[in-house]
């Protein structure tokens, strides 16, 4: 059997496989004749579904086994959802390509098509993201948040099985799986600011693998990469992850970057938001400065209360 030119490591969920196959198709289109195969892997985050992510230790749970496959040579390329990628990468690996972003926002799925404002007092809403929980409770403190983990199909099934009034999912995942018709409402960023990197893919390879980096070059989308870099700079300065309720979203309009950031208490009673509008050349600086602004306004206290870092360097 002929060895493939490129092996893509990916999580084994339906959405992750869709994302990896999309990448493979884009590579074959850019490089006709390129032989690409997928290597599905089960990560720790996929195996442990009965514990909230905040208690498991953060984002690396969804990438660790895939990065190990890169480092030991079983895979040449990893395709991640950017919102799952920790701010620090293992030595020897690099994020070298960020393709064009899908819808970065969150979506409400209800059993009867009702929108958030139409849900009854005390409605049971499924999500395990502290970021979503905090923002939803800020606007609707009457809601009862039900922990909900698993892939997209599992969460949609639990909506029915647990008789939930609704669940919150990333709009990008529903769209990529052809399930956009299930969306009852696209949540505006003013109501629920997206997760850092949400809707974007991150293509990771060995930092010294110039062949793979050259193959990936046609898939890179500079505007998305700049926006995501600003969001991740915000994350790095706050030393955040799944354990704390924080969010950021950057968007480019010409040469200008607009970046919104948020830190909240887990119960949604306190919520700090800020915005920066700068030249795209200052994207990462804007992320750090926005984080500093929120820290000065009290974000450190909220992060500590949520189980995040204390004093930061």
C-alpha positions in Angstrom: 0.0 0.0 0.0 1.4 3.4 -1.0 2.2 5.7 1.9 0.2 8.9 1.9 1.9 12.2 1.4 0.3 13.7 4.5 -1.4 12.2 7.5 -3.8 14.5 9.4 -4.4 13.8 13.1 -7.9 14.7 14.3 -10.4 14.0 17.1 -12.8 11.3 16.1 -16.1 13.2 16.6 -18.2 13.9 13.6 -17.5 17.6 13.6 -13.7 17.1 14.0 -13.7 14.6 11.1 -15.7 17.1 9.0 -13.1 19.8 9.8 -10.2 17.4 9.0 -11.8 16.3 5.7 -12.5 19.9 4.8 -8.8 20.6 5.3 -7.8 17.5 3.3 -10.1 18.5 0.4 -8.6 22.1 0.4 -5.1 20.7 0.3 -5.9 18.3 -2.6 -7.5 21.3 -4.4 -4.4 23.4 -3.9 -2.0 20.5 -4.6 -3.5 18.2 -7.2 -2.4 14.6 -6.7 -1.6 15.1 -3.0 -2.4 11.9 -1.1 -3.9 12.7 2.3 -5.2 10.4 5.0 -6.9 11.0 8.3 -5.8 9.6 11.6 -8.7 9.8 14.1 -7.7 9.8 17.7 -9.7 9.8 21.0 -8.6 12.6 23.4 -8.9 12.7 27.1 -11.6 15.3 26.8 -13.6 12.9 24.5 -13.3 10.0 27.0 -14.3 11.9 30.2 -17.8 13.2 29.7 -19.3 13.2 33.2 -17.0 15.9 34.6 -17.2 19.6 33.8 -14.2 20.9 31.7 -13.4 23.5 34.4 -12.7 20.6 36.8 -10.7 18.6 34.4 -8.0 21.2 34.0 -8.7 23.0 30.8 -8.3 23.1 27.0 -5.3 20.8 26.4 -7.7 17.9 27.1 -8.8 18.0 23.4 -5.4 18.3 21.8 -2.8 16.4 23.9 -3.1 13.0 22.2 -3.1 14.6 18.7 0.0 16.7 19.5 1.7 13.5 20.8 1.0 11.9 17.4 2.7 14.9 15.7 5.7 14.7 18.0 6.2 10.9 17.5 5.7 11.1 13.7 2.4 9.2 13.4 0.8 12.4 12.0 2.2 15.3 9.9 -0.6 17.8 10.6 -3.2 18.3 13.3 -6.5 20.1 12.7 -8.0 21.7 15.8 -10.9 23.9 16.7 -9.0 27.0 17.7 -11.1 27.5 20.8 -9.6 24.1 22.1 -6.0 25.1 21.6 -4.1 26.2 24.8 -2.2 29.5 24.8 1.1 27.6 25.1 2.1 24.9 22.6 4.6 22.1 23.3 8.2 22.6 22.2 8.7 21.6 18.6 5.2 22.4 17.5 3.7 25.5 15.8 0.3 26.8 14.6 1.3 27.7 11.1 -2.1 28.1 9.3 -5.4 29.6 10.3 -8.0 29.2 7.5 -10.9 31.6 7.0 -13.3 31.6 10.0 -16.8 30.3 10.0 -19.5 32.1 12.1 -17.8 32.8 15.5 -21.0 33.1 17.5 -23.2 31.0 19.8 -26.6 29.6 18.8 -29.6 28.6 20.9 -31.4 25.4 20.0 -34.8 24.8 21.5 -37.2 21.9 21.1 -40.0 24.2 19.9 -38.1 27.0 18.1 -38.6 29.5 20.8 -36.0 32.3 21.2 -34.2 33.1 24.5 -36.6 36.0 25.4 -39.6 33.7 25.0 -38.3 30.9 27.3 -40.3 30.7 30.6 -39.0 31.8 33.9 -36.8 29.1 35.3 -36.2 27.5 31.9 -33.6 24.7 31.9 -30.7 25.6 29.5 -27.9 23.1 28.8 -24.2 24.2 28.5 -21.0 23.4 30.3 -19.2 26.6 29.3 -18.7 29.0 32.2 -18.4 31.7 29.6 -21.9 31.0 28.3 -23.3 30.4 31.8 -22.1 33.7 33.1 -23.4 35.8 30.3 -26.8 34.1 30.0 -27.3 34.4 33.8 -26.3 38.1 33.6 -29.2 38.8 31.2 -31.6 36.1 32.6 -30.8 35.3 36.2 -33.9 33.2 36.4 -32.4 30.5 34.1 -31.4 27.1 35.5 -28.2 26.1 33.8 -27.8 22.3 33.3 -24.2 20.9 32.7 -24.0 19.5 29.2 -21.0 17.8 27.6 -20.4 15.6 24.6 -20.2 16.1 20.8 -22.9 18.0 18.8 -25.0 14.9 18.2 -24.9 13.9 21.9 -26.0 17.4 23.0 -28.8 17.5 20.6 -30.0 14.1 21.8 -29.8 15.2 25.4 -32.0 18.2 24.6 -34.8 15.8 24.0 -33.8 13.0 26.5 -33.5 15.5 29.4 -36.5 17.6 28.3 -34.3 20.7 28.4 -35.9 24.0 27.2 -32.8 24.7 25.2 -29.1 24.2 24.7 -26.3 26.5 23.6 -23.9 25.4 20.8 -21.3 27.1 18.6 -23.0 28.2 15.4 -20.0 27.1 13.4 -20.3 23.5 14.4 -24.0 23.3 13.5 -23.4 25.0 10.1 -20.5 22.7 9.3 -22.6 19.6 10.0 -25.5 20.9 7.9 -27.7 21.4 11.0 -28.3 25.2 10.7 -32.0 24.5 10.5 -31.9 23.4 14.1 -30.9 26.9 15.2 -33.7 28.8 17.0 -31.7 32.0 17.5 -28.2 33.3 16.7 -27.1 34.9 20.0 -25.8 38.5 19.4 -22.3 39.1 20.8 -23.8 41.8 23.0 -25.7 39.0 24.7 -23.1 36.3 24.6 -19.5 37.2 23.5 -17.9 34.2 21.7 -15.1 32.0 23.0 -11.6 32.9 22.0 -10.9 31.4 18.6 -14.5 30.1 18.2 -15.4 29.3 14.6 -11.7 29.2 13.5 -9.5 26.2 12.7 -5.9 25.9 13.8 -3.5 23.8 11.6 -0.5 22.6 13.7 2.6 20.8 12.6 6.2 20.3 13.7 7.9 23.6 13.7 10.8 22.3 11.6 8.6 20.7 9.0 9.1 23.1 6.1 7.4 20.7 3.6 4.1 20.7 5.5 4.3 24.5 6.1 4.7 25.0 2.4 1.7 22.8 1.7 -0.5 24.7 4.2 0.4 28.2 2.9 -2.5 28.5 0.4 -5.1 27.7 3.1 -3.9 30.6 5.4 -6.3 33.5 5.9 -4.4 36.5 7.2 -7.5 38.5 8.4 -8.7 35.6 10.5 -5.2 34.9 11.8 -4.8 38.6 13.0 -8.2 38.6 14.8 -7.4 35.3 16.5 -4.0 36.5 17.5 -5.5 39.5 19.3 -8.0 37.2 21.1 -5.3 34.8 22.2 -3.1 37.7 23.4 -6.0 38.7 25.6 -6.2 35.0 26.9 -2.5 34.8 27.6 -2.4 38.0 29.6 -5.4 36.8 31.7 -3.9 33.2 32.0 -7.4 32.0 31.3 -8.9 28.8 29.9 -12.0 26.6 30.5 -11.8 27.2 34.2 -12.8 30.9 34.1 -15.6 32.9 32.4 -13.8 35.0 29.9 -14.4 35.8 26.2 -13.0 37.8 23.3 -13.8 38.4 19.7 -11.8 40.3 17.1 -12.9 41.4 13.6 -11.2 43.2 10.8 -12.6 46.0 8.8 -10.0 47.0 6.3 -6.8 47.8 8.2 -8.7 48.3 11.5 -9.1 45.7 14.2 -12.0 45.8 16.6 -11.6 43.7 19.7 -14.2 43.0 22.4 -13.2 41.3 25.7 -15.1 40.1 28.7 -14.5 38.7 32.2 -17.4 37.7 34.4 -18.3 36.0 37.7 -19.6 32.5 37.3 -23.0 33.5 38.5 -23.2 36.4 36.0 -23.8 39.0 38.7 -20.6 40.9 37.8 -19.5 41.3 34.2 -16.7 43.5 32.9 -16.5 44.3 29.2 -14.1 46.4 27.2 -13.3 47.3 23.5 -10.2 48.3 21.5 -10.2 49.7 17.9 -6.7 49.8 16.5 -4.5 49.2 13.4 -4.3 45.5 12.6 -0.5 45.8 13.1 -1.2 46.3 16.8 -3.5 43.3 17.1 -1.6 41.4 19.8 -0.8 44.6 21.7 -4.5 45.4 21.7 -5.3 42.0 23.3 -2.8 42.6 26.0 -3.9 46.1 26.7 -7.6 45.2 26.8 -6.7 42.5 29.4 -4.8 45.0 31.4 -7.8 47.4 31.4 -10.1 44.7 32.7 -7.6 43.7 35.3 -7.4 47.3 36.5 -11.2 47.4 36.7 -11.4 44.3 38.9 -11.0 41.3 36.6 -8.3 39.7 38.8 -10.7 39.3 41.7 -13.3 37.6 39.4 -10.7 35.3 38.0 -9.4 34.3 41.4 -13.0 33.7 42.6 -13.6 31.4 39.6 -10.5 29.4 40.3 -8.2 31.1 37.9 -4.8 32.8 38.4 -4.0 35.3 41.1 -1.2 37.7 40.6 0.0 37.7 37.0 3.5 38.8 35.9 
